[in-house]
């Protein structure tokens, strides 16, 4: 079973923005909110040069790294072609307006 950790209210994450969660085990985890109120979580490091994805631009179901514009898919953590690489995705859910992260 997943170990779900309460993070925050959905409204505490800006639409098309993110919030960083500190994890001793996994380092920084970026929790993103799309314009449709979908929530995704990724390790907060771009696979290219380690840029902070939490500071990137959210569009659709991906984020663009602020350093070199790599696009990373939320669901898989994979870079969008022609770039190649992956960052770790984490399971996340919203229940009654509260965001939970599985670590």
C-alpha positions in Angstrom: 0.0 0.0 0.0 1.1 3.5 -0.7 2.2 5.7 2.2 0.2 9.0 1.6 1.5 12.2 3.1 -0.8 15.2 3.4 0.8 18.1 1.5 -1.5 21.1 1.4 -4.9 22.3 0.1 -5.2 22.3 -3.7 -5.7 26.0 -3.7 -2.3 26.5 -2.0 -0.7 25.5 -5.3 -1.0 28.2 -7.8 -2.8 27.3 -11.1 -0.1 26.6 -13.6 2.4 26.6 -10.8 4.1 24.4 -8.2 5.0 23.9 -4.6 8.2 22.2 -3.4 8.1 19.5 -0.8 11.3 18.6 1.1 11.9 14.9 1.5 14.9 13.4 3.4 14.6 10.2 1.3 14.1 11.7 -2.2 15.3 15.3 -2.0 13.1 18.1 -3.3 9.8 17.1 -5.0 7.9 19.6 -7.1 4.1 19.3 -6.9 2.5 20.9 -10.0 -1.1 22.1 -10.6 -2.4 22.4 -14.2 -5.1 24.8 -15.5 -7.6 21.9 -15.2 -6.6 21.4 -11.5 -4.8 18.1 -12.2 -1.9 17.6 -9.8 1.4 15.9 -10.6 4.7 15.4 -8.8 8.3 15.1 -10.1 11.7 15.1 -8.6 12.7 18.7 -8.7 15.7 18.2 -11.0 15.7 18.3 -14.8 17.5 15.3 -16.2 19.6 17.6 -18.5 21.5 19.8 -16.1 19.6 19.5 -12.8 17.6 22.7 -13.3 14.7 23.3 -10.8 11.6 22.1 -12.6 9.5 23.8 -9.9 10.5 27.1 -11.4 9.5 26.1 -14.9 6.5 26.9 -17.0 3.6 24.5 -16.7 1.6 23.9 -19.9 -0.8 21.1 -20.6 0.6 18.0 -18.9 4.2 19.0 -18.9 6.7 21.5 -17.6 9.5 23.4 -19.4 12.7 23.6 -17.5 13.8 27.2 -16.8 17.4 26.6 -17.6 17.5 25.1 -21.1 13.8 24.7 -22.1 13.6 20.9 -21.9 10.0 19.8 -21.8 9.3 17.1 -19.2 6.1 15.0 -19.2 4.3 14.9 -15.8 3.0 11.4 -16.0 6.2 9.6 -16.9 8.9 12.1 -16.0 10.3 11.6 -19.6 11.8 14.4 -21.6 9.9 15.2 -24.8 11.8 14.3 -28.0 14.3 15.1 -29.4 15.6 15.4 -25.8 16.3 12.2 -23.9 16.2 11.7 -20.2 13.9 11.1 -17.2 13.2 12.5 -13.8 11.3 10.5 -11.1 7.6 10.9 -11.0 5.7 10.4 -7.7 2.1 9.4 -7.2 -0.2 12.2 -6.0 -3.9 12.5 -5.4 -6.5 15.0 -4.4 -9.2 14.2 -2.0 -11.8 16.7 -0.9 -9.6 19.6 -1.9 -6.5 18.2 -0.2 -3.3 17.1 -2.0 -1.6 13.9 -0.9 1.8 12.6 -2.0 3.0 9.0 -2.0 6.7 8.8 -1.0 
